[in-house]
Amino acid sequence: MSLEMKINLQGLADKIIESAKAVEIACRKNEPLCHEENIRIKVEELLQEYAWSKLGVPSPILEYRVDVGTYVKHYGRIDSLYGLVLFEYKKPYLGLNVSSVRNDAIDKVIKEYIPGLLRDKRIRALIKRIKDRGLIPYISAIITDGLRVVFIEYNVETESHKVNPEIGCFNLNAHTIRRVIRSVLASWRRKLDAKLLASEFGYASGIAKRAVKILYKKIENPRSDKTRKLFDEWIKLASQAYPISSPELKKIAGYYGFISTEMEQVDGARLFYAIQTYYSIILKLLAAEVASRFYDSALSSFIEEIRRIADQPTQLLSYMTILEDGYVYSW
């Protein structure tokens, strides 16, 4: 199963460093290979092969053209752009370890590229969509020469930026590669926001209404003895804490899309069981996603894995069994 897939962060860092050193040697010898374009091409190829292809990250826009003029139109080109994350590449020879090179690159990002993106029609539309969902948009920049890296984060709401590290630069290694991956993933993965989750999976959502009704019908006409036995066991336990035969439960059916004629025939206990089952599945999926997303950003998203095989019943059953057994959390 691809559930076992994990990116070798140090291995990826080593390959990028090896490529950067080849360019650095070429620069010392004044050979044609000594060019920022060669660093960009090689690093993007390695990221695509060893990270983005496994994590499902869309390809970046290369040489993204933005207006960087202050008083008159003047265009600059961002080396690569992933959503709201931009990459700026420098040659490793006399690279980011030289303060003037580092400062010039940071100034270009902060004074030209970020303002240019904020004026860009496409980026403004993206930022608006993020704000409309009640989230705070950030523009991130990753400046690298293949051996070292500097991170910049710009908060669109407060119009403030952070440069990390404030002085010098980080060496490229497993830790900084993890941060690069995390920055790019954050630019396109759905944020785990409480309000957003409630609106998408709460009782008023179409997903909840469809799922609860389907589960209710399956419980009403179970196809296996195991389903019947689990329901009977639940009845015994739940009846000690909840009035599962209460007519009030039937009224709840309206929240989940049951029409008035259906509500009269609804079995309150089965409805309650269907609702609890639905939220149990949502919470388990959410916990699995949190585990895969935040424990290690180099792990594949569990939700994306399920989405990939959702139309294959046998594989979907296998993944849901892994979820129920708790294997995904220990993994």
Backbone hydrogen bonds in HBPLUS format (Angstrom, degrees):
<---DONOR---> <-ACCEPTOR-->    atom                        ^
c    i                          cat <-CA-CA->   ^        H-A-AA   ^      H-
h    n   atom  resd res      DA  || num        DHA   H-A  angle D-A-AA Bond
n    s   type  num  typ     dist DA aas  dist angle  dist       angle   num
A0004-GLU N   A0001-MET O   3.32 MM   3  6.18 170.7  2.33 119.0 120.5     1
A0005-MET N   A0002-SER O   2.87 MM   3  5.12 160.8  1.90 110.9 117.3     2
A0007-ILE N   A0298-ALA O   3.34 MM 291  5.41 160.8  2.38 137.8 143.3     3
A0012-LEU N   A0008-ASN O   2.92 MM   4  6.17 155.0  1.98 152.3 159.1     4
A0013-ALA N   A0009-LEU O   2.91 MM   4  6.16 161.4  1.94 150.2 155.6     5
A0014-ASP N   A0010-GLN O   2.85 MM   4  6.05 157.8  1.90 148.4 154.3     6
A0015-LYS N   A0011-GLY O   3.09 MM   4  6.34 152.7  2.17 144.0 150.5     7
A0016-ILE N   A0012-LEU O   3.07 MM   4  6.35 158.7  2.11 152.2 157.6     8
A0017-ILE N   A0013-ALA O   2.91 MM   4  6.13 163.4  1.94 153.7 158.5     9
A0018-GLU N   A0014-ASP O   2.88 MM   4  6.04 155.3  1.94 145.1 152.2    10
A0019-SER N   A0015-LYS O   3.08 MM   4  6.29 157.7  2.13 144.2 149.3    11
A0020-ALA N   A0016-ILE O   2.90 MM   4  6.17 156.7  1.96 149.7 156.8    12
A0021-LYS N   A0017-ILE O   2.86 MM   4  6.07 155.4  1.92 151.4 157.5    13
A0022-ALA N   A0018-GLU O   3.16 MM   4  6.40 144.3  2.29 140.0 148.9    14
A0023-VAL N   A0019-SER O   3.18 MM   4  6.55 149.9  2.27 144.0 151.4    15
A0024-GLU N   A0020-ALA O   2.86 MM   4  6.14 152.1  1.93 146.2 155.1    16
A0025-ILE N   A0021-LYS O   2.89 MM   4  6.11 156.0  1.95 146.5 151.6    17
A0026-ALA N   A0022-ALA O   3.11 MM   4  6.31 154.0  2.18 137.8 145.0    18
A0027-CYS N   A0023-VAL O   2.93 MM   4  6.22 145.5  2.05 145.1 154.6    19
A0028-ARG N   A0024-GLU O   3.06 MM   4  6.40 152.8  2.14 145.8 152.6    20
A0029-LYS N   A0025-ILE O   3.07 MM   4  6.36 140.4  2.24 142.4 153.3    21
A0030-ASN N   A0026-ALA O   2.86 MM   4  5.89 100.9  2.50 131.5 150.5    22
A0031-GLU N   A0026-ALA O   2.76 MM   5  4.94 174.0  1.76 146.9 149.1    23
A0030-ASN N   A0027-CYS O   3.01 MM   3  4.74 153.9  2.08  96.4 104.5    24
A0034-CYS N   A0031-GLU O   3.08 MM   3  5.88 166.6  2.09 124.3 128.6    25
A0035-HIS N   A0033-LEU O   2.83 MM   2  5.78 115.8  2.25 118.3 101.4    26
A0038-ASN N   A0035-HIS O   3.07 MM   3  5.52 133.5  2.29 107.8 118.6    27
A0039-ILE N   A0036-GLU O   3.07 MM   3  5.20 121.5  2.43  98.7 113.2    28
A0040-ARG N   A0036-GLU O   2.99 MM   4  6.35 164.3  2.01 156.8 160.7    29
A0041-ILE N   A0037-GLU O   2.94 MM   4  6.13 170.8  1.95 153.1 155.3    30
A0042-LYS N   A0038-ASN O   3.13 MM   4  6.17 167.7  2.15 142.4 146.1    31
A0043-VAL N   A0039-ILE O   2.91 MM   4  5.98 171.2  1.92 158.5 161.4    32
A0044-GLU N   A0040-ARG O   2.91 MM   4  5.91 165.9  1.93 153.4 158.0    33
A0045-GLU N   A0041-ILE O   2.99 MM   4  6.10 153.2  2.06 143.0 150.7    34
A0046-LEU N   A0042-LYS O   2.99 MM   4  6.21 160.0  2.03 149.9 154.8    35
A0047-LEU N   A0043-VAL O   2.88 MM   4  6.08 162.9  1.91 153.7 158.6    36
A0048-GLN N   A0044-GLU O   2.94 MM   4  6.03 157.3  1.99 144.4 150.8    37
A0049-GLU N   A0045-GLU O   2.93 MM   4  6.12 162.1  1.96 148.4 153.3    38
A0050-TYR N   A0046-LEU O   2.91 MM   4  5.91 170.3  1.92 153.5 156.4    39
A0051-ALA N   A0047-LEU O   2.86 MM   4  5.14 137.8  2.04 133.6 141.0    40
A0052-TRP N   A0047-LEU O   2.79 MM   5  6.05 152.9  1.86 146.6 154.1    41
A0053-SER N   A0048-GLN O   3.00 MM   5  5.53 151.1  2.08 141.6 146.0    42
A0054-LYS N   A0051-ALA O   3.06 MM   3  5.45 130.4  2.31 107.8 120.8    43
A0055-LEU N   A0051-ALA O   2.97 MM   4  6.15 144.1  2.11 152.0 163.4    44
A0056-GLY N   A0052-TRP O   2.85 MM   4  5.66 118.7  2.23 145.0 155.5    45
A0057-VAL N   A0052-TRP O   3.06 MM   5  4.77 147.1  2.17 132.4 137.5    46
A0061-ILE N   A0081-LEU O   2.96 MM  20  5.12 163.2  1.98 142.3 144.2    47
A0081-LEU N   A0061-ILE O   2.90 MM  20  5.12 142.6  2.04 134.5 146.6    48
A0063-GLU N   A0079-ASP O   2.99 MM  16  4.75 165.5  2.01 122.4 122.3    49
A0064-TYR N   A0078-ILE O   2.88 MM  14  4.93 128.1  2.16 147.9 145.6    50
A0078-ILE N   A0064-TYR O   2.78 MM  14  4.93 160.7  1.82 146.8 144.4    51
A0066-VAL N   A0076-GLY O   2.95 MM  10  5.51 164.9  1.97 154.0 158.9    52
A0076-GLY N   A0066-VAL O   2.83 MM  10  5.51 160.0  1.87 162.2 168.2    53
A0068-VAL N   A0074-HIS O   2.54 MM   6  5.46 146.6  1.64 159.4 169.1    54
A0087-PHE N   A0080-SER O   2.86 MM   7  5.25 158.1  1.91 156.6 158.9    55
A0082-TYR N   A0085-VAL O   2.70 MM   3  4.99 168.1  1.72 160.2 161.2    56
A0085-VAL N   A0082-TYR O   2.82 MM   3  4.99 153.2  1.90 122.4 131.3    57
A0140-SER N   A0084-LEU O   2.92 MM  56  6.33 154.7  1.98 152.7 160.7    58
A0086-LEU N   A0140-SER O   2.87 MM  54  6.35 160.9  1.91 153.7 155.9    59
A0142-ILE N   A0086-LEU O   2.85 MM  56  6.29 154.8  1.92 159.6 168.1    60
A0088-GLU N   A0142-ILE O   2.95 MM  54  6.25 161.0  1.99 145.9 149.5    61
A0144-THR N   A0088-GLU O   3.00 MM  56  6.48 156.1  2.06 160.4 167.9    62
A0090-LYS N   A0144-THR O   2.95 MM  54  6.13 149.4  2.04 141.7 145.7    63
A0098-VAL N   A0095-GLY O   2.94 MM   3  5.78 166.3  1.96 125.9 130.3    64
A0101-VAL N   A0098-VAL O   3.03 MM   3  5.46 120.2  2.40 110.1 124.3    65
A0102-ARG N   A0098-VAL O   3.00 MM   4  6.27 167.8  2.01 161.4 165.3    66
A0103-ASN N   A0099-SER O   2.82 MM   4  5.92 169.5  1.83 153.4 156.6    67
A0104-ASP N   A0100-SER O   2.96 MM   4  5.98 155.7  2.02 140.3 147.1    68
A0105-ALA N   A0101-VAL O   3.03 MM   4  6.20 156.8  2.08 147.5 153.7    69
A0106-ILE N   A0102-ARG O   2.97 MM   4  6.23 159.2  2.02 152.2 158.1    70
A0107-ASP N   A0103-ASN O   2.87 MM   4  6.02 162.3  1.90 148.3 153.5    71
A0108-LYS N   A0104-ASP O   2.96 MM   4  6.13 154.4  2.02 143.6 150.4    72
A0109-VAL N   A0105-ALA O   3.11 MM   4  6.37 157.1  2.16 145.7 151.1    73
A0110-ILE N   A0106-ILE O   2.91 MM   4  6.13 174.1  1.91 160.2 161.3    74
A0111-LYS N   A0107-ASP O   2.74 MM   4  5.51 162.5  1.77 148.4 154.7    75
A0112-GLU N   A0108-LYS O   2.99 MM   4  5.18 139.0  2.16 123.9 133.0    76
A0113-TYR N   A0108-LYS O   2.95 MM   5  6.37 162.2  1.98 153.9 159.6    77
A0114-ILE N   A0109-VAL O   2.87 MM   5  5.95 166.0  1.89 167.2 166.9    78
A0116-GLY N   A0112-GLU O   2.89 MM   4  5.88 147.8  2.00 142.2 152.6    79
A0117-LEU N   A0113-TYR O   2.82 MM   4  6.08 151.5  1.90 151.4 158.5    80
A0118-LEU N   A0114-ILE O   2.97 MM   4  6.23 153.8  2.04 151.4 158.9    81
A0119-ARG N   A0115-PRO O   3.13 MM   4  6.40 127.8  2.41 138.0 150.5    82
A0119-ARG N   A0116-GLY O   3.22 MM   3  5.22 139.0  2.40  94.8 106.1    83
A0120-ASP N   A0117-LEU O   3.03 MM   3  4.88 143.3  2.17  96.2 107.5    84
A0124-ARG N   A0120-ASP O   2.83 MM   4  5.97 158.5  1.88 156.8 163.7    85
A0125-ALA N   A0121-LYS O   3.09 MM   4  6.27 150.8  2.18 143.3 150.1    86
A0126-LEU N   A0122-ARG O   3.12 MM   4  6.43 151.4  2.20 142.2 150.0    87
A0127-ILE N   A0123-ILE O   2.87 MM   4  6.15 161.1  1.91 154.1 158.8    88
A0128-LYS N   A0124-ARG O   2.93 MM   4  6.12 152.3  2.01 142.2 149.9    89
A0129-ARG N   A0125-ALA O   3.03 MM   4  6.31 154.0  2.10 145.1 151.2    90
A0130-ILE N   A0126-LEU O   3.12 MM   4  6.42 153.2  2.19 146.5 153.7    91
A0131-LYS N   A0127-ILE O   2.94 MM   4  6.23 160.6  1.98 151.4 156.6    92
A0132-ASP N   A0128-LYS O   2.80 MM   4  5.97 157.1  1.85 152.3 158.8    93
A0133-ARG N   A0130-ILE O   3.21 MM   3  5.40 142.7  2.35  99.4 109.8    94
A0135-LEU N   A0130-ILE O   3.24 MM   5  5.64 157.2  2.29 151.1 148.6    95
A0134-GLY N   A0131-LYS O   2.81 MM   3  5.13 155.3  1.87 117.2 119.9    96
A0156-VAL N   A0137-PRO O   3.17 MM  19  5.78 161.7  2.20 153.0 157.0    97
A0139-ILE N   A0154-TYR O   2.93 MM  15  5.06 157.8  1.98 144.2 150.5    98
A0154-TYR N   A0139-ILE O   2.78 MM  15  5.06 156.7  1.83 150.2 157.7    99
A0141-ALA N   A0152-ILE O   2.80 MM  11  4.93 157.1  1.85 145.7 147.7   100
A0152-ILE N   A0141-ALA O   2.93 MM  11  4.93 156.0  1.99 147.8 148.4   101
A0143-ILE N   A0150-VAL O   2.95 MM   7  5.15 172.6  1.95 160.2 161.1   102
A0150-VAL N   A0143-ILE O   2.84 MM   7  5.15 150.1  1.93 147.8 156.6   103
A0145-ASP N   A0148-ARG O   3.29 MM   3  5.77 152.2  2.37 142.1 148.6   104
A0172-LEU N   A0147-LEU O   2.89 MM  25  5.31 162.4  1.92 136.0 131.3   105
A0149-VAL N   A0170-PHE O   2.81 MM  21  5.25 147.9  1.91 146.4 154.4   106
A0170-PHE N   A0149-VAL O   2.99 MM  21  5.25 160.2  2.03 162.3 156.6   107
A0151-PHE N   A0164-ASN O   2.82 MM  13  5.11 174.9  1.83 158.8 157.8   108
A0164-ASN N   A0151-PHE O   2.76 MM  13  5.11 167.7  1.78 161.2 162.3   109
A0153-GLU N   A0162-LYS O   2.94 MM   9  5.25 154.4  2.01 145.8 154.1   110
A0162-LYS N   A0153-GLU O   2.82 MM   9  5.25 145.7  1.94 142.7 154.3   111
A0155-ASN N   A0160-SER O   2.81 MM   5  5.45 160.9  1.85 171.8 171.4   112
A0159-GLU N   A0155-ASN O   2.76 MM   4  5.45 126.5  2.04 143.8 158.5   113
A0177-ILE N   A0173-ASN O   2.91 MM   4  6.05 156.8  1.96 156.6 163.9   114
A0178-ARG N   A0174-ALA O   2.96 MM   4  6.10 152.6  2.03 143.2 150.5   115
A0179-ARG N   A0175-HIS O   3.15 MM   4  6.49 149.2  2.25 140.2 148.2   116
A0180-VAL N   A0176-THR O   2.93 MM   4  6.23 149.8  2.02 144.2 152.4   117
A0181-ILE N   A0177-ILE O   2.96 MM   4  6.23 165.0  1.98 154.2 157.2   118
A0182-ARG N   A0178-ARG O   2.86 MM   4  6.11 159.7  1.90 148.1 154.3   119
A0183-SER N   A0179-ARG O   2.91 MM   4  6.06 155.8  1.97 146.5 152.4   120
A0184-VAL N   A0180-VAL O   3.12 MM   4  6.42 161.8  2.15 152.4 156.3   121
A0185-LEU N   A0181-ILE O   2.90 MM   4  6.09 167.7  1.92 157.3 161.2   122
A0186-ALA N   A0182-ARG O   2.98 MM   4  6.05 155.9  2.04 145.5 151.7   123
A0187-SER N   A0184-VAL O   3.04 MM   3  5.27 144.3  2.17 102.9 113.6   124
A0188-TRP N   A0185-LEU O   3.12 MM   3  5.69 160.8  2.16 114.2 119.8   125
A0189-ARG N   A0185-LEU O   2.82 MM   4  5.72 160.8  1.86 169.6 175.0   126
A0193-ASP N   A0191-LYS O   2.99 MM   2  5.58 126.9  2.28 106.5  91.0   127
A0197-LEU N   A0193-ASP O   2.84 MM   4  6.05 163.1  1.87 161.1 166.1   128
A0198-ALA N   A0194-ALA O   2.95 MM   4  6.14 159.0  2.00 148.4 154.2   129
A0199-SER N   A0195-LYS O   2.98 MM   4  6.19 156.9  2.03 147.0 152.9   130
A0200-GLU N   A0196-LEU O   3.02 MM   4  6.18 145.3  2.14 145.0 154.5   131
A0201-PHE N   A0197-LEU O   2.82 MM   4  5.80 149.4  1.92 151.2 158.4   132
A0202-GLY N   A0198-ALA O   2.77 MM   4  4.72 138.1  1.95 128.5 134.3   133
A0205-SER N   A0202-GLY O   2.96 MM   3  5.60 164.7  1.98 124.4 129.5   134
A0209-LYS N   A0205-SER O   3.21 MM   4  6.50 166.2  2.23 150.1 153.6   135
A0210-ARG N   A0206-GLY O   2.99 MM   4  6.14 166.7  2.00 152.1 155.5   136
A0211-ALA N   A0207-ILE O   2.90 MM   4  5.99 168.5  1.91 154.0 157.9   137
A0212-VAL N   A0208-ALA O   2.91 MM   4  5.91 171.1  1.92 153.4 156.4   138
A0213-LYS N   A0209-LYS O   3.22 MM   4  6.19 160.6  2.26 140.4 146.0   139
A0214-ILE N   A0210-ARG O   3.04 MM   4  6.21 157.4  2.10 147.7 154.2   140
A0215-LEU N   A0211-ALA O   2.89 MM   4  6.09 166.9  1.90 154.9 158.8   141
A0216-TYR N   A0212-VAL O   2.84 MM   4  5.94 156.7  1.89 146.0 153.0   142
A0217-LYS N   A0213-LYS O   3.06 MM   4  6.28 161.6  2.10 145.9 149.7   143
A0218-LYS N   A0214-ILE O   2.99 MM   4  6.27 151.7  2.08 147.6 156.0   144
A0219-ILE N   A0215-LEU O   2.90 MM   4  6.15 151.1  1.98 149.4 157.3   145
A0220-GLU N   A0216-TYR O   2.80 MM   4  6.01 147.9  1.90 146.6 156.8   146
A0221-ASN N   A0217-LYS O   3.04 MM   4  6.19 146.4  2.15 140.4 147.5   147
A0228-ARG N   A0224-SER O   3.45 MM   4  6.82 159.1  2.50 142.6 147.4   148
A0229-LYS N   A0225-ASP O   2.87 MM   4  6.11 162.1  1.90 154.7 159.6   149
A0230-LEU N   A0226-LYS O   2.90 MM   4  6.06 160.7  1.94 151.2 156.1   150
A0231-PHE N   A0227-THR O   3.03 MM   4  6.20 155.9  2.09 144.9 151.6   151
A0232-ASP N   A0228-ARG O   2.91 MM   4  6.16 159.5  1.96 150.2 156.1   152
A0233-GLU N   A0229-LYS O   2.92 MM   4  6.14 156.7  1.98 148.3 154.4   153
A0234-TRP N   A0230-LEU O   2.96 MM   4  6.13 153.4  2.03 142.4 150.0   154
A0235-ILE N   A0231-PHE O   2.91 MM   4  6.19 154.2  1.97 149.9 156.8   155
A0236-LYS N   A0232-ASP O   3.23 MM   4  6.55 157.0  2.29 145.9 150.1   156
A0237-LEU N   A0233-GLU O   3.17 MM   4  6.50 158.5  2.22 148.1 153.5   157
A0238-ALA N   A0234-TRP O   2.70 MM   4  5.77 173.8  1.70 165.0 167.2   158
A0239-SER N   A0235-ILE O   2.97 MM   4  5.78 154.5  2.04 143.0 149.3   159
A0240-GLN N   A0237-LEU O   3.26 MM   3  5.71 151.1  2.35 107.1 115.0   160
A0241-ALA N   A0238-ALA O   2.95 MM   3  5.43 149.4  2.05 112.5 121.5   161
A0242-TYR N   A0238-ALA O   2.74 MM   4  5.72 161.1  1.77 168.6 175.2   162
A0244-ILE N   A0242-TYR O   2.92 MM   2  5.41 130.6  2.17 106.0  91.2   163
A0246-SER N   A0243-PRO O   2.90 MM   3  5.42 164.0  1.92 125.3 128.1   164
A0249-LEU N   A0246-SER O   3.11 MM   3  5.82 153.6  2.18 116.7 122.3   165
A0250-LYS N   A0247-PRO O   3.07 MM   3  5.39 133.4  2.29 103.7 115.3   166
A0251-LYS N   A0248-GLU O   3.08 MM   3  5.29 126.4  2.38  98.9 112.2   167
A0252-ILE N   A0249-LEU O   3.09 MM   3  5.18 128.0  2.38  96.3 109.7   168
A0253-ALA N   A0250-LYS O   3.05 MM   3  5.33 140.9  2.21 101.6 112.6   169
A0254-GLY N   A0251-LYS O   3.17 MM   3  5.86 150.0  2.26 114.3 120.3   170
A0255-TYR N   A0252-ILE O   2.89 MM   3  5.44 136.1  2.09 113.9 125.2   171
A0256-TYR N   A0253-ALA O   3.03 MM   3  5.28 136.7  2.22 102.8 114.8   172
A0258-PHE N   A0253-ALA O   3.18 MM   5  5.45 161.9  2.21 146.3 140.8   173
A0257-GLY N   A0254-GLY O   3.31 MM   3  5.34 155.5  2.37 110.4 108.0   174
A0262-GLU N   A0259-ILE O   2.94 MM   3  5.30 122.5  2.28 107.7 122.9   175
A0263-MET N   A0259-ILE O   2.90 MM   4  6.15 152.0  1.98 155.3 164.6   176
A0265-GLN N   A0262-GLU O   2.99 MM   3  5.37 135.9  2.19 106.3 118.3   177
A0266-VAL N   A0262-GLU O   3.09 MM   4  6.23 117.8  2.50 143.8 160.4   178
A0266-VAL N   A0263-MET O   3.33 MM   3  5.09 150.5  2.43  94.1 102.5   179
A0271-LEU N   A0267-ASP O   2.97 MM   4  6.20 159.6  2.02 158.1 164.8   180
A0272-PHE N   A0268-GLY O   2.91 MM   4  6.09 162.4  1.94 149.2 153.8   181
A0273-TYR N   A0269-ALA O   2.94 MM   4  6.16 155.2  2.00 146.9 154.0   182
A0274-ALA N   A0270-ARG O   2.88 MM   4  6.11 154.5  1.94 146.7 153.5   183
A0275-ILE N   A0271-LEU O   2.90 MM   4  6.19 158.4  1.94 154.1 159.7   184
A0276-GLN N   A0272-PHE O   2.95 MM   4  6.17 165.3  1.97 150.1 154.0   185
A0277-THR N   A0273-TYR O   2.89 MM   4  6.02 153.3  1.96 144.1 152.1   186
A0278-TYR N   A0274-ALA O   2.95 MM   4  6.15 158.9  2.00 146.6 151.9   187
A0279-TYR N   A0275-ILE O   3.09 MM   4  6.39 171.6  2.10 157.8 158.0   188
A0280-SER N   A0276-GLN O   2.90 MM   4  5.95 145.1  2.02 141.2 151.7   189
A0281-ILE N   A0277-THR O   2.99 MM   4  6.25 155.4  2.05 150.3 155.6   190
A0282-ILE N   A0278-TYR O   3.04 MM   4  6.37 162.7  2.07 152.3 157.0   191
A0283-LEU N   A0279-TYR O   2.92 MM   4  6.04 165.1  1.94 146.7 150.6   192
A0284-LYS N   A0280-SER O   3.00 MM   4  6.16 155.8  2.06 145.7 152.4   193
A0285-LEU N   A0281-ILE O   2.94 MM   4  6.14 161.5  1.97 153.8 158.7   194
A0286-LEU N   A0282-ILE O   2.87 MM   4  6.05 156.3  1.93 148.1 155.5   195
A0287-ALA N   A0283-LEU O   2.87 MM   4  6.04 158.6  1.92 145.5 151.2   196
A0288-ALA N   A0284-LYS O   2.95 MM   4  6.14 153.8  2.02 143.6 150.8   197
A0289-GLU N   A0285-LEU O   2.90 MM   4  6.14 153.6  1.97 146.7 153.9   198
A0290-VAL N   A0286-LEU O   2.89 MM   4  6.15 159.6  1.93 151.9 157.4   199
A0291-ALA N   A0287-ALA O   2.95 MM   4  6.13 158.9  2.00 144.5 150.4   200
A0292-SER N   A0288-ALA O   2.97 MM   4  6.21 162.8  2.00 148.5 152.5   201
A0293-ARG N   A0289-GLU O   2.77 MM   4  5.77 149.8  1.86 147.9 156.9   202
A0294-PHE N   A0290-VAL O   2.88 MM   4  5.63 167.6  1.89 147.7 151.6   203
A0295-TYR N   A0291-ALA O   3.16 MM   4  5.28 143.7  2.30 122.1 132.1   204
A0299-LEU N   A0296-ASP O   2.97 MM   3  5.68 159.3  2.01 125.9 127.2   205
A0305-GLU N   A0301-SER O   3.07 MM   4  6.36 148.4  2.17 143.2 152.0   206
A0306-ILE N   A0302-PHE O   3.01 MM   4  6.36 155.8  2.07 150.0 155.8   207
A0307-ARG N   A0303-ILE O   2.81 MM   4  6.06 160.3  1.85 150.9 157.2   208
A0308-ARG N   A0304-GLU O   2.97 MM   4  6.09 148.5  2.07 141.3 149.0   209
A0309-ILE N   A0306-ILE O   3.13 MM   3  5.41 130.2  2.39 102.2 114.3   210
A0310-ALA N   A0307-ARG O   3.42 MM   3  5.05 170.2  2.43  99.7 102.1   211
A0312-GLN N   A0309-ILE O   2.97 MM   3  5.33 159.4  2.01 121.9 123.0   212
A0316-LEU N   A0312-GLN O   2.90 MM   4  6.00 164.0  1.93 161.5 166.0   213
A0317-LEU N   A0313-PRO O   2.92 MM   4  6.03 160.0  1.96 147.8 152.6   214
A0318-SER N   A0314-THR O   3.12 MM   4  6.35 150.2  2.21 138.9 147.1   215
A0319-TYR N   A0315-GLN O   2.94 MM   4  6.29 155.8  2.00 151.6 157.2   216
A0320-MET N   A0316-LEU O   2.92 MM   4  6.17 160.6  1.96 152.7 158.3   217
A0321-THR N   A0317-LEU O   2.89 MM   4  6.04 142.1  2.04 142.0 152.4   218
A0322-ILE N   A0318-SER O   3.07 MM   4  6.35 153.0  2.14 143.3 150.1   219
A0323-LEU N   A0319-TYR O   2.95 MM   4  6.27 150.7  2.04 143.5 151.9   220
A0324-GLU N   A0320-MET O   2.92 MM   4  6.15 160.8  1.95 144.9 149.2   221
A0325-ASP N   A0321-THR O   2.85 MM   4  6.00 156.2  1.90 150.8 157.5   222
A0327-TYR N   A0322-ILE O   3.20 MM   5  5.45 127.5  2.49 155.0 160.3   223
A0326-GLY N   A0323-LEU O   3.24 MM   3  5.38 147.2  2.36  99.7 109.2   224
A0329-TYR N   A0326-GLY O   3.22 MM   3  5.61 136.3  2.42 105.2 115.6   225
A0330-SER N   A0326-GLY O   3.39 MM   4  6.80 162.7  2.43 153.2 157.1   226
A0331-TRP N   A0327-TYR O   2.81 MM   4  5.97 156.6  1.87 157.5 165.2   227
